[in-house]
Amino acid sequence: MENTIKVERAILSLTQGDLAKKIGVSRQTINSIEANRYVPSTVLALKLSDVFGKPVNNFFKLSSDD
Amino acid sequence: MKKQNFIECERKGLEKLINFRLPHYFYTIGIAVLGTAIVMMFIRAFVLEGDQEVLKVMLQRGLLIGMLLMSIAKDKDEDEMVVKLRMQSYTYAFVAGVVYALIMPFVDYGVSNVVNSGGEEFHDIGDFQVLLFMLMIQLLCFHTLKRVR
């Protein structure tokens, strides 16, 4: 799975720490999600969707190997 | 109780058990218990004299309890990724523990017979050795996984 969280975060001028605080996870978790090392749960994806004000599939995309 | 209710009740109980974690300060308590047990082990080995088999067993239990507290205490920033890494580390520890219990008796036997001809007899490893190894692997894997996440 690929994502554009880094871009969405930049649009809102949020640091990884700010976003982490908003959705209640650690900064390292945001870093891992952005680097595609960790696929978040549906709950976390919906929290991100809330922060960005966009549907989940706008910033999460299935990759060819999924 | 209806069958559906019974299943629901069982599921909730299981979820509670799976999600059970001690508060973070138990990690510090675990370190203190572990440290005390290690220091006491040295004192028992080098200072105290005579037969202290009971003390030895108590200190071994203390060591395991300390590591167990460290293992099941919540992380400072516990989130779903940390929970996943913890579960992964338990899996590694379980597999490593089984392999260790299977192989180590043969390694012990082989080494002791290579070093001294007609060395030790073949014997199984004890529960303390296996549990200590599993807890060590779990804590090591968990911290390594957290560091490289």
Backbone of each chain as ProteinMPNN parsed JSONL, in Angstrom:
{"seq_chain_A": "MENTIKVERAILSLTQGDLAKKIGVSRQTINSIEANRYVPSTVLALKLSDVFGKPVNNFFKLSSDD", "coords_chain_A": {"N_chain_A": [[0.834, -1.193, 0.0], [0.484, 2.197, -0.827], [1.02, 5.633, 0.124], [0.063, 9.122, 0.485], [0.585, 10.68, 2.646], [2.577, 12.337, 3.594], [2.499, 14.467, 1.811], [-0.103, 15.429, 2.23], [0.173, 16.203, 4.835], [2.039, 18.219, 4.565], [0.52, 20.074, 3.166], [-1.217, 20.956, 5.134], [0.61, 22.105, 6.748], [1.752, 20.619, 8.884], [3.824, 19.093, 11.324], [5.444, 15.867, 11.721], [5.251, 15.234, 14.391], [3.147, 16.911, 15.249], [0.965, 15.859, 13.814], [0.987, 13.289, 14.827], [0.298, 13.78, 17.484], [-2.286, 14.731, 17.143], [-3.713, 12.47, 16.291], [-3.185, 10.667, 18.21], [-0.923, 8.904, 18.349], [2.542, 7.735, 18.26], [5.35, 9.748, 17.136], [7.134, 8.25, 15.694], [5.524, 6.261, 14.649], [3.998, 7.619, 12.746], [6.073, 8.297, 11.032], [6.83, 5.723, 10.17], [4.497, 4.948, 8.832], [4.426, 6.824, 6.76], [6.709, 6.055, 5.401], [5.911, 3.738, 4.307], [6.316, 1.432, 5.815], [4.652, 0.519, 7.669], [1.305, -0.486, 7.816], [-1.513, 1.207, 8.669], [-4.262, 0.655, 11.025], [-7.831, 0.426, 10.366], [-9.162, 2.202, 12.022], [-7.175, 4.089, 12.647], [-6.633, 5.032, 10.083], [-9.066, 6.258, 9.507], [-9.013, 8.26, 11.407], [-6.92, 9.774, 10.415], [-8.101, 10.545, 8.059], [-10.071, 12.225, 9.062], [-8.512, 14.32, 10.102], [-7.264, 15.281, 7.751], [-9.45, 15.907, 6.292], [-10.438, 14.514, 4.123], [-11.517, 11.718, 2.073], [-10.458, 8.352, 2.92], [-9.385, 6.837, 0.776], [-8.247, 8.776, -0.784], [-5.73, 9.368, 0.035], [-4.565, 6.92, 0.591], [-3.421, 4.285, -1.357], [-3.767, 1.274, -3.193], [-0.972, -0.765, -3.956], [0.846, -2.321, -6.724], [1.668, -4.841, -5.833], [-0.148, -5.588, -3.887]], "CA_chain_A": [[0.0, 0.0, 0.0], [1.229, 3.457, -0.883], [0.215, 6.747, 0.662], [0.566, 10.494, 0.256], [0.386, 11.374, 3.931], [3.585, 13.403, 3.701], [1.99, 15.6, 1.022], [-1.275, 15.96, 2.95], [0.694, 16.845, 6.044], [2.68, 19.468, 4.129], [-0.557, 21.013, 2.801], [-1.741, 21.53, 6.38], [1.786, 22.583, 7.509], [1.869, 19.885, 10.15], [5.011, 18.243, 11.462], [5.073, 14.493, 12.098], [4.869, 15.277, 15.809], [1.805, 17.524, 15.36], [-0.022, 14.89, 13.325], [0.969, 12.182, 15.793], [-0.458, 14.236, 18.659], [-3.699, 14.868, 16.77], [-4.404, 11.174, 16.159], [-2.888, 9.848, 19.398], [0.114, 7.874, 18.191], [3.874, 8.321, 18.414], [5.91, 10.34, 15.913], [7.768, 7.157, 14.936], [4.472, 5.54, 13.918], [3.713, 8.434, 11.553], [7.237, 8.134, 10.16], [6.747, 4.38, 9.571], [3.374, 4.928, 7.877], [4.856, 7.607, 5.587], [7.736, 5.296, 4.669], [5.25, 2.484, 3.879], [6.799, 0.281, 6.581], [3.549, 0.082, 8.52], [-0.046, -0.202, 7.309], [-2.316, 1.478, 9.865], [-5.588, 0.036, 11.135], [-8.932, 1.238, 9.813], [-9.437, 3.293, 12.98], [-6.145, 5.119, 12.471], [-6.842, 5.607, 8.744], [-10.221, 7.162, 9.607], [-8.577, 9.433, 12.17], [-6.141, 10.584, 9.461], [-9.096, 11.106, 7.15], [-10.698, 13.325, 9.812], [-7.557, 15.434, 10.183], [-7.032, 15.837, 6.414], [-10.734, 16.303, 5.712], [-10.578, 13.836, 2.824], [-11.755, 10.281, 2.227], [-9.238, 7.553, 3.109], [-8.761, 6.406, -0.484], [-7.561, 9.898, -1.444], [-4.294, 9.356, 0.392], [-4.056, 5.537, 0.621], [-3.666, 3.62, -2.638], [-3.208, -0.076, -3.286], [0.137, -0.861, -4.909], [0.7, -3.477, -7.621], [1.895, -6.115, -5.145], [-1.19, -5.85, -2.872]], "C_chain_A": [[0.875, 1.252, 0.0], [0.366, 4.585, -0.315], [0.868, 8.093, 0.382], [0.381, 11.335, 1.523], [1.358, 12.548, 4.078], [3.095, 14.669, 2.985], [0.83, 16.273, 1.766], [-0.842, 16.736, 4.191], [1.318, 18.199, 5.694], [1.631, 20.519, 3.773], [-1.089, 21.716, 4.054], [-0.637, 22.125, 7.263], [1.888, 21.925, 8.887], [3.191, 19.128, 10.174], [4.529, 16.824, 11.803], [4.581, 14.454, 13.544], [3.464, 15.836, 16.0], [0.724, 16.518, 14.965], [-0.165, 13.729, 14.315], [0.112, 12.542, 17.004], [-1.957, 14.273, 18.348], [-4.418, 13.521, 16.729], [-4.012, 10.191, 17.268], [-1.948, 8.674, 19.173], [1.481, 8.53, 18.373], [4.37, 8.859, 17.069], [6.531, 9.255, 15.033], [6.746, 6.371, 14.12], [4.112, 6.293, 12.641], [4.839, 8.277, 10.536], [7.178, 6.778, 9.443], [5.623, 4.288, 8.547], [3.798, 5.654, 6.59], [5.857, 6.84, 4.729], [7.203, 3.956, 4.169], [5.789, 1.245, 4.598], [5.686, -0.282, 7.455], [2.21, 0.489, 7.897], [-0.954, 0.011, 8.518], [-3.656, 0.749, 9.845], [-6.642, 0.956, 10.526], [-9.217, 2.433, 10.721], [-8.454, 4.448, 12.764], [-6.308, 5.82, 11.115], [-8.005, 6.598, 8.773], [-9.887, 8.417, 10.415], [-7.775, 10.371, 11.259], [-7.087, 11.291, 8.497], [-9.792, 12.315, 7.779], [-9.796, 14.559, 9.815], [-7.405, 16.102, 8.815], [-8.324, 16.328, 5.746], [-10.965, 15.708, 4.338], [-10.886, 12.371, 3.054], [-10.434, 9.504, 2.266], [-8.569, 7.199, 1.775], [-8.172, 7.558, -1.311], [-6.066, 9.886, -1.127], [-3.727, 7.957, 0.637], [-4.416, 4.874, -0.697], [-3.061, 2.221, -2.6], [-2.059, -0.065, -4.284], [-0.005, -2.148, -5.71], [0.883, -4.813, -6.905], [0.866, -6.405, -4.041], [-2.252, -6.809, -3.426]], "O_chain_A": [[1.864, 1.345, 0.727], [-0.861, 4.491, -0.284], [2.06, 8.182, 0.085], [0.067, 12.524, 1.469], [1.011, 13.602, 4.611], [3.254, 15.783, 3.483], [0.782, 17.494, 1.912], [-1.412, 17.77, 4.538], [1.155, 19.184, 6.414], [1.818, 21.707, 4.04], [-1.373, 22.913, 4.035], [-0.898, 22.588, 8.373], [2.084, 22.59, 9.905], [3.622, 18.587, 9.156], [3.36, 16.615, 12.13], [3.631, 13.745, 13.877], [2.683, 15.319, 16.799], [-0.278, 16.343, 15.658], [-1.266, 13.257, 14.6], [-0.683, 11.736, 17.488], [-2.785, 13.898, 19.177], [-5.592, 13.431, 17.089], [-4.444, 9.039, 17.271], [-2.142, 7.592, 19.726], [1.57, 9.735, 18.612], [3.875, 8.475, 16.009], [6.469, 9.318, 13.805], [7.055, 5.874, 13.036], [3.94, 5.688, 11.583], [4.596, 8.142, 9.336], [7.446, 6.699, 8.244], [5.769, 3.632, 7.516], [3.564, 5.169, 5.484], [5.862, 6.952, 3.503], [7.966, 3.133, 3.663], [5.729, 0.138, 4.062], [5.765, -1.417, 7.924], [2.008, 1.639, 7.507], [-1.147, -0.91, 9.312], [-4.121, 0.292, 8.801], [-6.369, 2.115, 10.214], [-9.479, 3.538, 10.246], [-8.842, 5.615, 12.705], [-6.144, 7.035, 11.009], [-7.942, 7.652, 8.141], [-10.41, 9.498, 10.145], [-7.925, 11.591, 11.318], [-6.906, 12.462, 8.164], [-10.066, 13.305, 7.101], [-10.243, 15.679, 9.568], [-7.415, 17.329, 8.715], [-8.286, 17.069, 4.764], [-11.609, 16.321, 3.487], [-10.558, 11.827, 4.109], [-9.425, 9.944, 1.715], [-7.345, 7.252, 1.655], [-7.66, 7.338, -2.408], [-5.247, 10.339, -1.926], [-2.526, 7.818, 0.868], [-5.575, 4.893, -1.111], [-1.982, 2.013, -2.046], [-2.154, 0.567, -5.337], [-0.87, -2.973, -5.418], [0.311, -5.818, -7.327], [1.014, -7.395, -3.325], [-3.205, -7.147, -2.724]]}, "seq_chain_B": "MKKQNFIECERKGLEKLINFRLPHYFYTIGIAVLGTAIVMMFIRAFVLEGDQEVLKVMLQRGLLIGMLLMSIAKDKDEDEMVVKLRMQSYTYAFVAGVVYALIMPFVDYGVSNVVNSGGEEFHDIGDFQVLLFMLMIQLLCFHTLKRVR", "coords_chain_B": {"N_chain_B": [[-28.346, -18.892, 29.587], [-28.222, -17.591, 26.324], [-26.874, -19.073, 23.312], [-25.586, -17.262, 21.606], [-25.112, -15.072, 23.272], [-23.366, -16.226, 25.063], [-21.156, -16.758, 23.447], [-20.481, -14.142, 22.783], [-19.805, -13.145, 25.295], [-17.608, -14.731, 25.894], [-15.892, -13.898, 23.875], [-15.466, -11.219, 24.564], [-14.17, -11.515, 27.014], [-11.845, -12.78, 26.179], [-10.764, -10.817, 24.543], [-10.201, -8.875, 26.451], [-8.213, -10.175, 27.857], [-6.254, -10.474, 25.89], [-5.654, -7.819, 25.375], [-4.515, -7.056, 27.723], [-2.367, -5.103, 29.651], [0.19, -3.94, 31.814], [0.431, -0.835, 33.674], [2.797, 1.782, 32.654], [4.672, 2.352, 34.694], [5.284, -0.044, 35.847], [7.298, -1.07, 34.37], [9.598, 0.187, 35.271], [9.548, -0.78, 37.878], [9.973, -3.458, 37.305], [12.605, -3.357, 36.265], [13.929, -2.614, 38.591], [13.425, -4.843, 40.257], [14.661, -6.834, 38.748], [17.336, -5.885, 38.705], [17.94, -5.94, 41.467], [17.717, -8.696, 41.926], [19.821, -9.66, 40.343], [22.07, -8.461, 41.562], [21.861, -9.621, 44.098], [22.288, -12.252, 43.376], [24.983, -12.238, 42.686], [26.034, -11.606, 45.191], [25.262, -13.856, 46.621], [26.752, -15.771, 45.284], [29.448, -14.993, 45.634], [29.871, -13.935, 48.195], [28.228, -14.961, 50.337], [28.233, -17.973, 52.287], [27.932, -21.559, 52.401], [25.002, -23.739, 52.042], [22.62, -22.511, 49.946], [20.211, -23.159, 48.563], [17.462, -22.615, 48.485], [17.439, -19.823, 48.472], [18.705, -19.392, 46.049], [16.821, -20.406, 44.224], [14.723, -18.643, 44.773], [15.857, -16.222, 43.951], [16.197, -16.715, 41.258], [13.537, -16.876, 40.487], [12.82, -14.271, 41.084], [14.317, -12.881, 39.205], [13.04, -13.729, 36.849], [10.448, -12.745, 37.323], [10.921, -9.987, 37.374], [11.751, -9.554, 34.71], [9.447, -10.368, 33.414], [7.621, -8.428, 34.274], [8.741, -6.212, 32.991], [8.29, -7.017, 30.437], [5.476, -7.109, 30.089], [4.635, -4.585, 30.695], [3.185, -1.47, 29.771], [4.298, 0.567, 27.002], [5.898, 3.822, 26.967], [4.851, 5.496, 24.971], [2.461, 4.027, 24.015], [1.013, 2.676, 21.218], [-0.945, 1.469, 18.395], [0.968, 0.424, 16.685], [3.141, -0.178, 18.309], [1.954, -2.169, 19.841], [1.653, -4.104, 17.881], [4.34, -4.619, 17.264], [5.138, -5.643, 19.688], [3.673, -8.026, 19.801], [4.823, -9.329, 17.64], [7.396, -9.653, 18.657], [6.875, -11.451, 20.716], [6.19, -13.673, 19.243], [8.626, -14.268, 17.924], [10.152, -14.819, 20.205], [8.861, -17.066, 21.234], [9.22, -18.998, 19.191], [12.038, -19.06, 19.108], [12.52, -19.943, 21.711], [11.46, -22.554, 21.695], [13.114, -23.771, 19.764], [15.555, -23.452, 21.063], [15.15, -25.014, 23.375], [14.997, -27.482, 22.168], [17.472, -27.854, 20.897], [19.567, -27.098, 22.64], [20.179, -29.026, 24.791], [21.619, -30.998, 23.378], [23.761, -29.508, 22.413], [24.981, -28.744, 24.837], [25.687, -31.282, 25.815], [27.375, -32.218, 23.742], [29.44, -30.247, 23.745], [30.437, -30.499, 26.37], [31.452, -33.053, 26.246], [33.388, -32.821, 24.312], [35.167, -31.023, 25.421], [35.946, -32.21, 27.973], [36.923, -35.534, 27.98], [34.462, -38.018, 28.192], [32.555, -36.409, 29.476], [29.81, -34.491, 30.881], [26.657, -36.166, 31.645], [23.909, -36.796, 29.362], [21.392, -34.4, 29.615], [18.212, -32.766, 30.111], [17.375, -29.25, 29.567], [16.607, -26.869, 32.145], [13.461, -25.385, 33.369], [13.852, -22.725, 34.152], [16.039, -21.874, 32.636], [15.015, -21.975, 30.012], [12.805, -20.215, 30.159], [14.073, -17.837, 30.903], [15.666, -17.416, 28.648], [13.667, -17.095, 26.687], [12.344, -14.768, 27.596], [14.458, -12.97, 27.484], [14.977, -12.919, 24.718], [12.519, -11.929, 23.842], [12.429, -9.313, 24.986], [14.704, -8.207, 23.853], [14.169, -8.414, 21.064], [11.834, -6.854, 20.932], [12.749, -4.284, 21.666], [14.635, -3.889, 19.693], [13.061, -3.996, 17.358], [11.453, -1.79, 17.862], [13.312, 0.231, 17.768], [14.129, 0.225, 15.092], [11.84, 0.807, 13.708]], "CA_chain_B": [[-27.73, -17.935, 28.67], [-28.315, -18.009, 24.927], [-25.575, -19.434, 22.729], [-24.977, -16.058, 21.058], [-24.619, -14.292, 24.416], [-22.226, -16.951, 25.612], [-20.022, -16.523, 22.531], [-20.131, -12.727, 22.928], [-19.159, -13.016, 26.605], [-16.3, -15.377, 25.768], [-15.081, -13.044, 23.007], [-15.08, -10.026, 25.333], [-13.179, -11.967, 27.992], [-10.614, -13.071, 25.444], [-10.222, -9.523, 24.113], [-9.626, -8.238, 27.643], [-6.986, -10.91, 28.163], [-5.272, -10.162, 24.846], [-5.256, -6.411, 25.493], [-4.038, -6.763, 29.077], [-1.02, -4.56, 29.836], [0.365, -3.222, 33.071], [0.833, 0.557, 33.431], [4.219, 1.931, 32.303], [5.597, 2.384, 35.845], [5.691, -1.424, 36.171], [8.568, -1.312, 33.666], [10.632, 0.626, 36.217], [9.544, -1.751, 38.982], [10.605, -4.656, 36.735], [14.062, -3.129, 36.213], [14.417, -2.629, 39.984], [13.382, -6.244, 40.722], [15.701, -7.536, 37.978], [18.634, -5.416, 39.199], [18.123, -6.473, 42.82], [17.938, -10.146, 41.832], [21.169, -9.899, 39.792], [23.04, -8.105, 42.617], [21.763, -10.661, 45.14], [22.896, -13.476, 42.826], [26.437, -12.085, 42.845], [26.334, -11.686, 46.631], [25.11, -15.272, 47.008], [27.828, -16.566, 44.691], [30.808, -14.64, 46.045], [30.002, -13.492, 49.591], [27.598, -15.905, 51.275], [28.776, -19.336, 52.294], [26.977, -22.602, 52.798], [23.998, -24.169, 51.064], [21.482, -21.57, 49.863], [19.429, -23.608, 47.403], [16.173, -21.9, 48.491], [17.723, -18.446, 48.05], [19.013, -19.454, 44.619], [15.541, -20.555, 43.499], [13.967, -17.393, 44.946], [16.478, -15.19, 43.118], [15.859, -17.045, 39.859], [12.131, -16.466, 40.295], [12.847, -12.806, 41.102], [14.836, -12.472, 37.89], [11.976, -13.968, 35.857], [9.337, -11.821, 37.596], [11.386, -8.667, 36.924], [11.709, -9.501, 33.241], [8.038, -10.474, 33.001], [7.017, -7.096, 34.48], [9.239, -5.363, 31.903], [7.711, -7.497, 29.182], [4.042, -6.83, 29.929], [4.292, -3.192, 31.023], [2.933, -0.625, 28.594], [5.349, 1.478, 26.583], [5.561, 5.211, 27.296], [3.927, 5.93, 23.907], [1.865, 2.786, 23.494], [-0.012, 2.824, 20.187], [-1.202, 0.186, 17.733], [2.191, -0.115, 16.086], [3.92, -0.777, 19.404], [1.258, -3.421, 20.178], [1.988, -5.064, 16.822], [5.748, -4.998, 17.435], [5.211, -6.492, 20.886], [3.162, -9.347, 19.409], [5.861, -9.9, 16.779], [8.518, -10.068, 19.502], [6.457, -12.668, 21.435], [6.269, -14.774, 18.274], [10.045, -14.629, 17.783], [10.619, -15.409, 21.463], [8.282, -18.409, 21.349], [9.915, -19.89, 18.241], [13.424, -19.196, 19.57], [12.481, -20.75, 22.939], [11.246, -23.97, 21.332], [14.345, -24.234, 19.098], [16.575, -23.501, 22.125], [14.875, -26.187, 24.228], [15.254, -28.696, 21.385], [18.874, -27.993, 20.487], [20.561, -26.828, 23.691], [20.684, -30.217, 25.499], [22.616, -31.671, 22.539], [24.943, -28.638, 22.399], [25.596, -28.915, 26.173], [26.259, -32.631, 25.862], [28.485, -32.257, 22.782], [30.543, -29.391, 24.207], [31.048, -31.046, 27.592], [32.21, -34.257, 25.889], [34.564, -32.422, 23.527], [36.107, -30.376, 26.348], [36.532, -33.294, 28.791], [36.449, -36.823, 27.472], [33.541, -38.601, 29.177], [32.018, -35.268, 30.235], [28.499, -34.624, 31.546], [25.648, -37.045, 31.047], [22.885, -36.049, 28.629], [20.261, -33.97, 30.462], [17.367, -31.698, 29.562], [17.585, -27.964, 30.233], [15.543, -26.584, 33.109], [12.453, -24.381, 33.016], [14.406, -21.386, 34.357], [16.904, -21.55, 31.501], [14.172, -21.73, 28.821], [12.011, -18.995, 30.364], [15.009, -16.708, 30.875], [16.037, -17.224, 27.252], [12.509, -16.553, 25.956], [12.113, -13.376, 28.014], [15.557, -12.166, 26.955], [14.743, -12.748, 23.279], [11.351, -11.046, 23.662], [12.787, -7.923, 25.298], [15.698, -7.793, 22.857], [13.477, -8.225, 19.774], [10.896, -5.741, 21.056], [13.477, -3.015, 21.655], [15.264, -3.737, 18.368], [11.986, -3.658, 16.406], [11.011, -0.416, 18.141], [14.372, 1.146, 17.346], [14.235, 0.31, 13.626], [10.501, 0.945, 13.091]], "C_chain_B": [[-27.812, -18.46, 27.229], [-26.909, -18.253, 24.365], [-24.822, -18.189, 22.233], [-24.366, -15.198, 22.165], [-23.356, -14.906, 24.994], [-20.975, -16.694, 24.768], [-19.518, -15.089, 22.684], [-19.328, -12.503, 24.213], [-17.733, -13.576, 26.545], [-15.353, -14.493, 24.951], [-14.572, -11.822, 23.767], [-13.993, -10.365, 26.348], [-11.821, -12.18, 27.352], [-9.936, -11.778, 25.001], [-9.547, -8.807, 25.271], [-8.274, -8.856, 27.959], [-5.889, -10.551, 27.168], [-4.749, -8.735, 25.016], [-4.679, -6.05, 26.86], [-2.594, -6.26, 29.072], [-0.967, -3.88, 31.198], [0.731, -1.773, 32.756], [2.354, 0.686, 33.262], [5.151, 1.868, 33.513], [6.02, 0.98, 36.29], [6.995, -1.795, 35.451], [9.732, -0.961, 34.597], [10.724, -0.348, 37.385], [10.252, -3.034, 38.524], [12.116, -4.534, 36.705], [14.645, -3.219, 37.623], [14.477, -4.07, 40.515], [14.504, -7.046, 40.055], [17.094, -7.178, 38.514], [18.94, -5.994, 40.58], [18.452, -7.962, 42.769], [19.351, -10.445, 41.327], [22.238, -9.611, 40.861], [23.058, -9.191, 43.696], [22.398, -11.975, 44.672], [24.417, -13.425, 42.967], [26.833, -12.236, 44.313], [26.281, -13.149, 47.079], [26.301, -16.106, 46.511], [29.196, -16.271, 45.307], [30.962, -14.264, 47.523], [29.456, -14.538, 50.561], [28.227, -17.286, 51.16], [27.687, -20.321, 52.7], [25.946, -22.879, 51.719], [22.823, -23.189, 51.061], [20.624, -21.904, 48.651], [18.102, -22.845, 47.305], [16.363, -20.47, 47.99], [17.978, -18.391, 46.545], [17.724, -19.519, 43.793], [14.735, -19.262, 43.58], [14.532, -16.297, 44.042], [16.207, -15.445, 41.638], [14.436, -16.618, 39.551], [12.042, -14.939, 40.225], [13.281, -12.245, 39.753], [13.746, -12.593, 36.829], [10.814, -12.991, 36.056], [9.689, -10.409, 37.109], [11.285, -8.529, 35.412], [10.281, -9.587, 32.723], [7.331, -9.128, 33.154], [7.45, -6.144, 33.359], [8.548, -5.718, 30.592], [6.246, -7.085, 29.002], [3.63, -5.417, 30.362], [4.118, -2.405, 29.729], [4.144, 0.231, 28.274], [4.924, 2.909, 26.938], [4.57, 5.774, 26.266], [3.314, 4.685, 23.276], [0.806, 3.127, 22.436], [-0.125, 1.498, 19.441], [0.042, -0.422, 17.095], [3.059, -0.796, 17.144], [3.294, -2.123, 19.814], [1.619, -4.502, 19.155], [3.434, -5.554, 16.969], [5.923, -5.918, 18.634], [4.774, -7.917, 20.543], [4.193, -10.087, 18.545], [7.014, -10.439, 17.639], [8.161, -11.326, 20.303], [6.54, -13.879, 20.508], [7.717, -15.241, 18.123], [10.534, -15.358, 19.035], [10.109, -16.837, 21.615], [9.024, -19.397, 20.448], [11.356, -20.137, 18.706], [13.487, -20.092, 20.812], [12.338, -22.228, 22.637], [12.511, -24.548, 20.699], [15.46, -24.421, 20.138], [16.404, -24.754, 22.984], [15.172, -27.493, 23.484], [16.746, -28.934, 21.168], [19.865, -27.963, 21.654], [21.044, -28.063, 24.452], [21.786, -30.94, 24.707], [23.909, -30.856, 22.476], [25.707, -28.797, 23.71], [26.363, -30.231, 26.238], [27.496, -32.721, 24.969], [29.686, -31.486, 23.293], [31.227, -30.017, 25.413], [31.863, -32.303, 27.276], [33.43, -33.952, 25.019], [35.621, -31.851, 24.471], [36.762, -31.403, 27.277], [36.023, -34.621, 28.23], [35.63, -37.486, 28.578], [32.966, -37.531, 30.074], [30.652, -35.558, 30.846], [27.612, -35.655, 30.854], [24.641, -36.176, 30.287], [21.757, -35.667, 29.588], [19.503, -32.842, 29.793], [17.697, -30.381, 30.241], [16.376, -27.668, 31.115], [14.573, -25.513, 32.64], [13.007, -22.958, 33.134], [15.206, -20.94, 33.138], [16.071, -21.19, 30.262], [13.409, -20.412, 28.974], [12.89, -17.742, 30.3], [15.381, -16.372, 29.426], [14.886, -16.579, 26.473], [12.267, -15.084, 26.304], [13.206, -12.451, 27.48], [15.351, -11.882, 25.471], [13.596, -11.775, 23.043], [11.733, -9.581, 23.874], [13.76, -7.365, 24.252], [15.03, -7.49, 21.512], [12.578, -6.994, 19.828], [11.64, -4.399, 20.948], [14.165, -2.785, 20.307], [14.215, -3.32, 17.339], [11.525, -2.219, 16.589], [12.043, 0.591, 17.625], [14.396, 1.321, 15.826], [12.886, 0.532, 12.933], [10.436, 2.14, 12.138]], "O_chain_B": [[-27.509, -19.623, 26.96], [-25.913, -17.725, 24.861], [-23.61, -18.066, 22.405], [-23.263, -14.669, 22.025], [-22.412, -14.208, 25.364], [-19.89, -16.446, 25.293], [-18.313, -14.837, 22.711], [-18.328, -11.787, 24.229], [-16.789, -12.982, 27.067], [-14.176, -14.352, 25.281], [-13.411, -11.434, 23.639], [-13.031, -9.618, 26.525], [-10.786, -11.811, 27.907], [-8.714, -11.646, 25.067], [-8.479, -8.214, 25.119], [-7.315, -8.157, 28.286], [-4.736, -10.347, 27.55], [-3.562, -8.471, 24.829], [-4.386, -4.885, 27.128], [-1.704, -6.926, 28.544], [-1.957, -3.319, 31.667], [1.282, -1.498, 31.691], [3.106, -0.196, 33.677], [6.282, 1.395, 33.4], [6.997, 0.828, 37.023], [7.704, -2.713, 35.865], [10.711, -1.7, 34.7], [11.816, -0.702, 37.831], [11.034, -3.619, 39.274], [12.832, -5.469, 37.066], [15.703, -3.812, 37.834], [15.459, -4.465, 41.143], [15.2, -7.827, 40.704], [17.924, -8.057, 38.745], [20.045, -6.474, 40.836], [19.344, -8.436, 43.472], [20.006, -11.366, 41.815], [23.175, -10.388, 41.048], [24.119, -9.621, 44.147], [22.971, -12.716, 45.47], [25.058, -14.416, 43.316], [27.819, -12.895, 44.643], [27.145, -13.615, 47.822], [26.789, -17.003, 47.198], [30.009, -17.178, 45.485], [32.077, -14.276, 48.045], [30.146, -14.949, 51.494], [28.685, -17.704, 50.096], [26.661, -19.946, 53.269], [26.009, -22.324, 50.622], [22.116, -23.057, 52.06], [20.345, -21.042, 47.818], [17.664, -22.473, 46.216], [15.569, -19.965, 47.196], [17.531, -17.473, 45.857], [17.556, -18.799, 42.809], [14.137, -18.831, 42.594], [13.777, -15.534, 43.44], [16.011, -14.509, 40.862], [14.16, -16.065, 38.487], [11.293, -14.384, 39.421], [12.709, -11.286, 39.234], [13.549, -11.689, 36.017], [10.261, -12.471, 35.088], [8.859, -9.726, 36.509], [10.799, -7.522, 34.898], [9.937, -8.961, 31.721], [6.547, -8.727, 32.293], [6.644, -5.372, 32.842], [8.263, -4.857, 29.759], [5.824, -6.751, 27.895], [2.444, -5.089, 30.394], [4.806, -2.64, 28.736], [4.923, 0.58, 29.161], [3.746, 3.176, 27.177], [3.592, 6.433, 26.621], [3.621, 4.34, 22.135], [-0.183, 3.793, 22.74], [0.522, 0.517, 19.809], [0.153, -1.643, 16.98], [3.636, -1.856, 16.902], [4.005, -3.088, 20.096], [1.858, -5.657, 19.51], [3.717, -6.743, 16.819], [6.733, -6.844, 18.615], [5.417, -8.889, 20.941], [4.406, -11.29, 18.693], [7.538, -11.525, 17.389], [9.022, -12.171, 20.548], [6.913, -14.972, 20.933], [8.007, -16.436, 18.184], [11.232, -16.369, 18.95], [10.839, -17.716, 22.073], [9.405, -20.485, 20.879], [11.834, -21.271, 18.7], [14.402, -20.905, 20.948], [13.011, -23.061, 23.244], [12.938, -25.653, 21.033], [16.203, -25.402, 20.104], [17.368, -25.46, 23.283], [15.554, -28.489, 24.099], [17.223, -30.066, 21.246], [20.858, -28.691, 21.666], [22.237, -28.147, 24.743], [22.756, -31.431, 25.284], [25.007, -31.412, 22.484], [26.926, -28.965, 23.708], [27.519, -30.282, 26.657], [28.534, -33.236, 25.384], [30.81, -31.989, 23.284], [32.455, -30.064, 25.477], [32.849, -32.59, 27.955], [34.388, -34.725, 24.99], [36.809, -32.148, 24.346], [37.989, -31.466, 27.364], [34.821, -34.796, 28.033], [36.038, -37.518, 29.739], [32.89, -37.708, 31.29], [30.36, -36.677, 31.269], [27.778, -35.972, 29.676], [24.533, -34.975, 30.535], [21.228, -36.524, 30.295], [20.061, -32.067, 29.016], [18.232, -30.368, 31.349], [15.272, -28.151, 30.865], [14.818, -24.822, 31.651], [12.68, -22.09, 32.325], [15.082, -19.81, 32.667], [16.378, -20.229, 29.556], [13.365, -19.597, 28.052], [12.504, -16.726, 29.721], [15.408, -15.207, 29.03], [15.095, -15.644, 25.701], [12.017, -14.26, 25.424], [12.942, -11.317, 27.081], [15.526, -10.751, 25.017], [13.67, -10.909, 22.171], [11.409, -8.718, 23.058], [13.652, -6.214, 23.83], [15.285, -6.453, 20.899], [12.555, -6.19, 18.897], [11.21, -3.498, 20.229], [14.27, -1.653, 19.836], [14.444, -2.408, 16.545], [11.242, -1.514, 15.62], [11.694, 1.656, 17.115], [14.648, 2.417, 15.325], [12.8, 0.454, 11.707], [9.39, 2.396, 11.54]]}, "name": "protein", "num_of_chains": 2, "seq": "MENTIKVERAILSLTQGDLAKKIGVSRQTINSIEANRYVPSTVLALKLSDVFGKPVNNFFKLSSDDMKKQNFIECERKGLEKLINFRLPHYFYTIGIAVLGTAIVMMFIRAFVLEGDQEVLKVMLQRGLLIGMLLMSIAKDKDEDEMVVKLRMQSYTYAFVAGVVYALIMPFVDYGVSNVVNSGGEEFHDIGDFQVLLFMLMIQLLCFHTLKRVR"}
